[in-house]
Amino acid sequence: MSDPAMRNATSPDGGGLAAWAAVGAVAAATFTVVTSEMLPVGLLTPIGRTLGVSEGVAGLALTVTGLVAAVAAPLIVPALRRADRRPVVVALLLTLALGNAVAAWSPNAVALMAGRVLVGAGMGGVWALAASLAARLVPERSRGTAIAVAFSGVAIASVLGVPAGTLLGEAAGWRAAFAAAGGFAVVLAAAMAVLLPPLPVERSTNLRGMAGLAAEPRVRAGLIATALLVTGHFAAYTYVRPVLEDVSGADAGQIGVLLLGYGVAGVAGNFASGARAVRSPRATLLVLGTALAVTVLLVPLLGRSLGGGAALLMLWGLAYGGVSVTVQNWLLAAAPHAQEAASGLLVAVFNAAIALGALLGGRAADGLGTVSVMWVAGLLAAAAAVQVVRAAEPARPEEQGSMRAASVPESRTSADGR
């Protein structure tokens, strides 16, 4: 996917305004899928109250979405083979819109989970393709910037999407928040059809090739670190609303403002980490993992006032905001010969970790109390930092060209399925 000839063929104008408008559309897609996925975070309490279930059960809306995305992401790349990526992304966004519509209508928890299955399918597909699409739309020299812009949608979803959904849920009900997310996905699907150039695929990967890629040491190390870090984060973040209520004394009106501040810090973390992650994803991820572990472990100790909780939440956002772009750069550096397949594996692990984190957090919150989710998160983030210390740097920039060239014949063989 990173072949220069392919990039020149698919880039709208070699990196001009049309190319960057298309990258912006990819960023809007990551914003939309992450907003849709994370909406339950700020709405757990009203969802549970309306549907008559506990906050732990309501949190399964996030678990189900993550599990479906984890399955869909690695399957969609070999299933699509050489299908043009533009209509594929449009179809995936429409699937996302349908899932949000079902969730908005849902009269009970079962119907809500059905809608969240559709959200997971659309989200997993879009996220699996996002990084490789952004990299193809611009020249090689701009790849790191394009990926950072594309994944700024993840952090901006925390700034605008999740807090806006929380505030809309408070003002008009949680169903209105899901309906709004679905409507935005429809609008974006139309915009993507216009802004993206044709994106044919010259090489594809089968399931055997993806399994072999996952076994490569540098790829495997990045996936393990991602699994630990993301599981820990979502064990706590899924239940951040009750933590802020119980530990810091925040009320319903203050929750949206606090999450907005978290998101602003996340955007700053995304761009601060983006350039560094291109040069050294290992060092960048080590800093982020360590900072995240320290911050969440301090919440039960220093977050017992609204000011203390807010300050720690901002530091938490700054640290986690850089994770998506950093692990994406790790995987692209570790597998320059199979970037779309590597992205699919990353999204599978990432979303399985989201689901596992939400599940672990729910069990801890229901069984041991709300504060326990922070201890779970801190220990897993610390384990992620240890894994990064033990891992080798994914690849030096000078290595990537030779790795890419050496693997071309293998990639073409995989495309034929032999």
Disulfide bonds with the S-S distance in Angstrom:
none
